[in-house]
Amino acid sequence: MKSDLNFQSVSNEINTILNADIQRLSFIYGSEATEGMKRFPIDSMPVIQNMRVLYDYVVEARLPGNFPIGDVLHELTDYFLVTVPHSPMIDLHSDQPIEGLCAWIVETAVARWGLDFEEIGSFTIKQIATLANMDERSVRNAANPKLADPLITVRGVDGKTTVAREDAIRWLEGRRSYKRTTFFDEAGGRDLIKDGFNDLLDLAQFIKQQAEKLSKSLDHTLQQAGLLKEYAEWIGAKRSEHVVFDLDHFSALAEALDINAEQKRDFILAVCKVFQKVELVWLEQKFQK
């Protein structure tokens, strides 16, 4: 796993790619045809929501049981692994280098999908290394037949080394660095103590979903909590730089979302933790500059 990976950096890369792609398409179809795309908040596009789920699948090994992962992977594989890397125009119009975070997420999700849903009969050393959160050299060393529990590999006529699915599962489940996938029911809610929130986007999605469950409009919910305009913009995926943790605000929000007294404490602590996490990332980036 990329050690400094977080969903905010993935989201930033998606924004870079999509903005560059809009510029590319405007040369083909004309600026008028893409004007609506420029006005539409990129963070509200399905690609962001789907990549959010894939990020959790890859990093946290968690996946909603009803998520159409096969269809989503087919679409995103075509875009992030074919269109983006082979389009010099996207690279030309990018306002910053594309590091390949999205491609890594999709590639890793494909490998885990193949393992979980029997979609792949054999795996490459690179895929096994990614799933085990190890480097490729260590995985190759683990295939030494002299070891007590070696990784069983097969060398094909083309010279490529692969691992059968059954052997991959057996070996991976013996590694502490490997996480078995947990499938969960989205309607069942989340454990705020155990799961918390991955980032501010994840928290914003939770607030929107809770409001929808209560058949409340988001604006009405925020008004009940006494939250200001910048909070509505943040939850609408437009901006987040002016949003800070405020105990009174989020305590009022918990009440507006009908979060019971027992869970209210857990909700506020989870919110506080995710804001602290964001602050630490911001500070690290500041120091690096």
Secondary structure, 3 states (H helix, E strand, C coil): CCCCCCHHHHHHHHHHHHHHHHHHHHHHHCHHHHHHHHHCCHHHCHHHHHHHHHHHHHHHCEEECCCCHHHHHHHHHHHHHHHCCCCHHHHHHCCCCCCCHHHHHHHHHHHHHHHHHCCCCEEEHHHHHHHHCCCHHHHHHHCCCCCCCCCCCEECCCCCEEEEHHHHHHHHCCCCCCCCCEEECHHHCCCCCCCCCCCHHHHHHHHHHHHHHCCCCHHHHHHHCCCCHHHHHHHCCCCCCCCCCCHHHHHHHHHHCCCCHHHHHHHHHHHHHHHHHHHHHHHHHHHHC
